[in-house]
Amino acid sequence: MEELHDKFVLVPIDKASGNIAFVCKRFYAQVIVNELGLRDPSGTLTYKTVTDKSPNAIIDKHTKFLLKKFGINKPNSTDKVRLPNIYWIPKMHKTPIKYRFIIASPDSSIKPLSRAIASIFRLLQSQIESYNTKCRFFSGVNTFWVILNNDALTKSIKRLNKRGKGKSIYTYDFSTLYTKIPHDKLLSVLSTLVDFCFKGGTSEYIYVNDYGARWVSNPSTYGFVFGKSDIKLALRYLMSNCYFTFGDWVFQQIIGIPMGSDPAPFFANLFLYFYESTWLRQIQKTDIARARRFSNTFRFIDDLSTLNDGGEFSRSYHEIYPPELELGRENVDTSYASFLDLSIRIQNGKFITSLFDKRDNFPFNIVRMPFSSSNMPSKIFYSSIGAEILRIARTTTKTDDFINSGKMILQRMVKQGADSSRTKKTLCKTIDKYNKTFSHLFSSTMEAIQSLI
């Protein structure tokens, strides 16, 4: 084992965390060295080397500031407080293989503030979504493209299919979202949205606990409360204190959304939303028809998909986003694309969906779904089978596609220790309970069971 650790780094594989890659230690370090620009005397635009502060000095500054400004006490065991470090995991589904860089640590000295801001911006994002939903009711313009899962997309597809209006699908990907946005521009956008939410709210404070955040009127009755100025102060502090380590070196991320931080997904979503909604509101004043072409546009952080827009997004995105962002087209054929966990194709004027899993294209067998020999209760093991079959039914249009995906899952679970009779019982219970979800695929539970088993 010592010899193994001397030569290799063992890391989880991106999108297949139950699988481990053995990476040459020298190569692993070289990839990070290249990312940080250590071989380039001028450095990189994203990170800078910190030579005037030690990790302990930075940690001490963090703990004093968090206690003074926000009343956040440091953990009892000071040995556990540290700066996050940078690491990467391989993206095996890319050709050639690429790398996902992460800067994070559960013991980071700034973690308590980062977690609190994440809860606050989850609340603000929900409020912004609610506002835009009401605006859409009156204008017919979709000014909020952010989605958390495929539910909104599948609903849109069902609505378009009823009219036989499946014409085109485009998918895009932001390649520089986390590493190219200037901090001053990010702070300006987020501060503007904070002002907007407080202006439209009924309270002046947000209370944060382990379960999330909520608006409160009287801060004296709650322990951990943020006002508008507190949130802006926390944002500035998080942006200017993106410190991390690599070996004995200390670095600071000076451009981009802090990678691996708790609020990073909300920062990314709301930063892009600001430009999308601002542009759409300007366009709808002069060309409402053009603005409404984005009614079926959806974005999951840095992945974007648009249905039946007639190529409008391709013509417009240079007007929407700031020049720092690079957006690339993902699909070539406008009649087929994969987005999130959906495979979408157009046949006879209708969108046909089925379950899509990038891991199916990995050049090796991967470990996924639980094993019956694990320490989990058997009830949970069999529940995971029912949940996966339900997920396939929700994302699949045609019966044949459902049967193919369902059989693959059942064959996998049998190999991982599933008992046939108990599996059948689980399937019957799931299909009976969610019969409306399966109704477009089968006329009865028995028909579904006979098709799968």
N, C-alpha and C positions, 0 to 999 in steps of 0.2 A: 504494500500500500504506500509506503514512503517513496519507493521508486516511481510508482504511478503518479503520485502528487508532485514529484520532482519534475516530471516531464510534461504533464497534461493538466489542463483546466477542465473541470466537469461543469457543464452549464446546461440549463433547460433549453429546449428548442422553442422558438417563437411559434405560437399558436398550437403547440403540442407540448405543454409543460410537463406532462408525464413521461416525456422522453428526454434522454440525456445525451449530449454530444461530448465526445472527447476531443478537445482542441489542443494542439501543440502550444505549450506555454509561451514559447518565444513568439509564435505567430499571433497569439492572443494579445500580447503586450504591444506588438508592432501595430496592430489595428488601432488600438487606443492612442498610441503615439502619433499615428497619422491623423486621427480625428482631432487631437488636441493641437496639432501643428508644431510639435516639439522640435521637428527637424527643420522648420522654417524660422529663421531668425526674426522675421516680422510677425510671427504668430498667425492666428486666424482671426476672423472678424467675430467669431462666436465666443471664444474663451480668451482669458489672459492669465498669465502666470502671476501668482501673488508671492512676493518675496519679503514684504515688510510686515507680515502678520503670521504668527504661528497658529496652528489649529487650536491650541488651548486658549490663546488670546481671543480668537474669533468666537469660540464657544462661550467664554466668559462674558464677552460683549453681548452675545445673544441672550444669555440667561438674565443678565442685569436689565436689558431693555425690555424683555418680555414681562419681567416682574414689575418694573416701574410703570410701563405704559398700559399693560393689559392685565396685570395681576396674575400672570401665569407663573407658577412655581416650578422650579426645575425638579426632576425626579429625585427621589431619596438617594438612589445610588448614582453618584456622579460618574462612576466608571462606565456607565451605559450611555452617557451622552457623548456624541461624537459628530463630526462632519460626515455627510454622505460621501460615498465614493462612486466613481464612474465604472460601469461594467457594460458588457454587451452580450447579446444572445444571437445566435445565427438564425437568419430567415431562410430556412431550407426550401420554402416554396418559391423562392426567386431564382432566376437563372440569368447570370451567375449568382451564387449565394451572396446575400447582403447581410447587413448587421443592424440590429436595433440597439441603440445606445440608451442607457438608463442611468440617471443620477438620483439615487434614493437610499434611504436607510431608515428603518423603524425607530432608531435611536438618535436621529438627527436632533441637534440642539434647537432647530427652528420648527420641528415637526408639530408641536402643539398649536402654534399660530397658523401653520399651513393647513392643518386639519380644520380649524375653526373657520378659516376663510373659504375652504371648500364647501362647508355646510351652508355658509351665508350665500355663496354664489349659486348653489343648487336651488336655494329658495328664490333668489332673484331671477334665475333663468326660468323657473316655473311661473313667476309673476309676469315676466316679459312674454312668455308663450301665451298666457291667458289674455293679455292685452291684445296681442296680434291676432288671436283667434276671433276676438270680438270685432276687430277692425276688418278682418276678412269677410265677416258676415255682411257688412254694409258695402264694402268696395269690390268684393270678388277678387281681390289681389292677395296672393299668398306671400306675405312679408316675413314669415318665419319658417325657414327650411329645416331647422334642427330636429332630428329624431333620435330617440334613445334605443329603438329596435325597429324591426321591419313592419310593425302593425300598421302604421300610417301608409306605407307603400303598398301593402297588400290590399288595404281598403280602397286605395285609389285605383289599383288594378281591377278590382271587382267592379267598381263603378264604371270604369272605361269599357270593360268587357260586356257589360249589359247593353251598351250602345254599339258594340263591335267597332270600337275606335282605336284598336291597337295599331299604331303607325310606326313609332320609332322609340328607341331607348339609347341614351348616351350615358356613359359613366366617366368620371374624372377623379383625379387624385392630386392633392396638394403635397408636393415633395419637400417644401422648405418651411412648413408651418411653424415648427418648433425651434428653428435655428436662425431665422432671418429677420424676424420682426423686431424693430428697434424698441427698446424698453420705454422710451418717451412716448412713442406712438401707442404702444399697448396700454400704458398708464392713462393716457388721455382718453382712449376709448372706454376703458373700464370705469374711469371716474365719471365720465358722461352718463354711462348706464346706471351707475350708483345714484347719481343725482336724479335721473329719471324715475327710478324705482322708489326713492324716498319721497319724491314729489307726488307720486300716484298712490302712495301707501296711506294707511290710516294711523300709523304709529311712527314714532321717531327713533325707535331702538329695535335691535334684533338680539334676541336671547339665544345663546348657543349652549348645547349640552352634548352628551355622548350620542344622543339619538337624532340630532339634526339642529335646525334653527327655525325660529318663528318670530313674528312681529310681536312686540310688547309695548305698552304705553308707559308703564311705571318702572324705570330701571332699578329703583331701590329695593324692589321685592325679589330681584333675580341676581344671581351671582356673577354670571359671565355675559356681559351685555356690551354690544357695539353700537355706537352712533355712526352717523354718516362720516364724520371726520376721522373716527377711529378706523373705519374700513379703509379709507383712503390712505391713512398713515400706514396701516398694515400692508397695503398693496405696495407702497413705495419701499417699505422695509424688505419685503420679500424679494422684490426685483433687485434691490441693491445688495442683497446678501445671499446670492446664489453661489455660495462657496462649496467646493467639494475637493476630494483628495484623489490622487493617483500615486500610489507608492508613498514616497516621502514628499511629493510635490503638493502644493495647494493651488487650486485654480478658481477662477470666478467666471461664471457665464454672464457676459455683458450684453448679449443680444439674444432675443428669442424668448419663448415661453419656457420657464424653468422645467426642464425635463424630469419626469418622475415625481414631481410635487403633487400633492393631493388636489389642488384646484386647477391643475394644468388643463384637463379636458373642458372645464367650464370656461376658462380663459380663452381657449381656442375657439370654442363654439360661439361665445359672445363677441369675440373680436371679429370673426367672419360675419356674424349676424349683423353687426353694426353697419358694415359696408353694404351688405346685401339689402337690408331694409331701407337704408338711406337712399341708395340708388333707385330702388323700386318706387319709393314715395315721390321721388323727383320725376321718374318716367310716367307714373300714372297721371300726373297733372297735365302732361302734354300728349301722351299716347297710351290710353288705358288698355287698348287691345294688345299692345306689346307687353305691358306689365302682366296681363292675365295669361300670357303664354307660359308663365312660370308656375302655374297652378299645381303642376305635378312634379315639382322639384323637391328633392330630399337630400339632406346632408347629415352624415354620421361622422362628426368631427372633421377629418380630412378626406373623407370619401363622399363623393357627390354623384347623384343620379337624377336624370330628368327624363320624363316621359312625354312624348307627343308635343315637343316644343318647336318642331320644325327647324331645328338647328339654331334657335335663337340664343341659347346660352353660349354656344361656341362663338357666335358673333359678338356677344356682349360682355364676356367675363373680363376682358381687358379694361372695360369701363368700370366694372364693379369693384375690383380688388386693388389694393395698393401694389406698386411695382415690385416690392420685395418678395411677393408670393409667386411661386412657380406652380402652374396648374397644368397637368398632363392628361391627355385623353387616354382612357384605359381600353375601351372596346373598339374594334375596327368595324365590325358588322353592326349596323344600327338595328338589326332584327334579333340580335342576341347579346346578352351581357350577364355578368354575375355581379351581384351587389349584396353586401353583408352575407347572409347565409342563404341567399336566393339565387337560383339560376333562372333567368327570364328569357324566353324566346317568343317570337311573334309568329302565329300560324292563323291563316284565314281571318285576319283582322282582330285577333284576340291575343292577349298576353297569357302565355302558358308558364306557370311557375313550378319549380321543384326545388328540393333541398340541395344546396350547394355547400360543399365542405372542402376548403383548400387542402386539407390534410389528405384527401383521397388521391391527390396528385403528387404527394411526397414520394420520392424514389425508394421508400422503405416502409415496412409495416410499423405503425405507431401504436402506442398504448393509449387507449381512451376508454371511457366508461369504466365503472367499477368491476372488481373481481369478487366472486362469492367467497373466496378464501381470505378476503380482507377482514379487518376488525369491525367493520360497520354492521349494524343489525341487518338481518336478511330482508326485513320489510323495506328498508331504504334501498337495498340492492334491486329488488323487484320494482319498486316505485320508479327507479331511474329508467327502467325499460318502458313502463307506461308513459312516462314524461317524454321520452324521446320519440315514441310512436305518435304521441299527440302533437309534438312539434312538427313532425313530418307532415301530418294531416293538415295542419294549419298553413303550411307553406307550399302545398302541392295541389295542382289543378287537376291533373289526370290520374285515373286509377292505376294505370300501368306504372307510372313513375312512382306512385306511392308504394305499390307492391315491391318494386325493385329496391327502393331505399329501405322499406320495412324489413324485407328478408335479409338484407345485408346486416342490419342491426341485430336481428334475432340470431343469425348465424354467429355473429361475433360474441353475443352474450352466452350462447350455448357453450362455445369454446372457453368462455371465462367462468363457467360453472353454473349456468342457469339450469334449473330443473324444468323439463318440458311442461308438466302438468301445472306447476305453479305459474309458469310464464303465461300459459293459456288463460288461467284464472285472472291474472293481472290484466291481460289484454281485454278480456270480456268486461271486466269492471271499468276499465278506462273508456272503452267504446260506448258502453251503456251510459256512463256518466256524462260524456261529451258527445252525445249522438248527433247534435246539430253540426258539430265540427266535421264529423265523418259522413254526413248525409249526402254530400256532393260526390262521394267516392263509392259508397255502398248503400244498398237498400236496407240492409239488416246487419246486426252484429255477427250473426252466424256466417253471412257471406264474407265479411271482413276476415273473420278467423280462418275460414277455409282457404281464403286467398293467401294469407300470410303463413299458415302452418300446413 
